Amino acid sequence: MKLFRKSKSKFYWYDFTVRGRRYRGSTQETKATRATKTASLKLAEVVEGTDPLPTKPFVLDEFFQRFFAWVHDARLEEKTRTYYRNGWRLLKVTAVVNMRLDEITSEYIDRLKFPGSSANANCALRTLRRMFHKAEEWKLIDRVPKVRLMKEHGRSLRLDEDAERKLLGAAGACKWRKRTSDLFRDIVVLMRDTGMRNQRELYRMRIENLDWEHRLIFVPDSKTAEGRRLVPMSRRVLEVLRERCGTRQEGWVFPSARSMSGHISSIDRLFRQARAKAGLPKDLMLYCARHDYGARVLMRTGNLAAVMKTMGHRDVKTAMHYQHPELEIVRDALDYNAGTKGAEITV
């Protein structure tokens, strides 16, 4: 550490470098002994990561390198890392990447525009908000600007019976290999009849967790603690799994030699191809089959607790999203009442 006096200043100044960053400023002291003590305290604060000194603010594009180094090393789910990568992909094409962290205000963030749905925009905004909080934690900014998320309307589309029929018909016209077509068909059927989360649960299904006698699937690991559950097998699910597992007694239900994990991790490309050929809306995702499962089970059983248990929900509000006004039931009730009144009038 260097301690010196400027020609036009009565105070002693300090100058030192920590982790490749230079720190320079006035001690506001005129005596060498007190100036040395003040400068030593500044150095200790920097080394301990509690630097109160103003430093040159990062541009967001520069800061992202440090942020993603943290994302890579932190104890995060791989899905969370992917989420932040997607968020940065959306952010880096906007003008905000060339702005200093201390210049980005809440008003400016509100004016940012992103392609796609509200969920897409919120992915970018949540990533930006997390970056700001890390910058504050690392004492690169004084405060975090408020990042207001856009209102999401949730999934209204359902991968219902009609959508399944169109997807499987389109898949047959895609000229895939038989093994690929069979995989696509099996995943769609299982998604609709089990309501499992595709990436975290369905793709990781193991033969050891299939109870053939009682027609149950055990989910050992999921998004929440409630996700550890038993899922009943429908007749279709039983047939699909029997055919796919054959005589194997253990291992992945959907093995993949190409994946480091040993099991498939996505059929998104196949789903997009089949969806486009079937002429279905782009908002329809494979995950919409889970939404359809919840709606069907709730409609046919009227048992919200059963829906929560088989789908691994902890929050009643989440499960309530599967309650839909079934127009056929309402129409039948109205027709029944009208017919009854008509009969009474005739008599």
Secondary structure, 3 states (H helix, E strand, C coil): CEEEECCCCCCEEEEEEECCEEEEEECCCCCHHHHHHHHHHHHHHHHCCCCCCCCCCCEHHHHHHHHHHHHHHCCCCHHHHHHHHHHHHHHCCCHHHHCEHHHCCHHHHHCCCCCCCHHHHHHHHHHHHHHHHHHHHCCCCCCCCCCCCCCCCCCCCCCCHHHHHHHHHHHHCCCCCHHHHHHHHHHHHHHHHHCCCHHHHHCCCEHHHEECCCCEEEECCCCCHHHCEEEECCHHHHHHHHHHHCCCCCCECCECCCCCCCECCCCHHHHHHHHHHHCCCCCCCCCHHHHHHHHHHHHHHCCHHHHHHHHCCCCHHHHHCCCCCCHHHHHHHHHHHHHHHHHHHHC
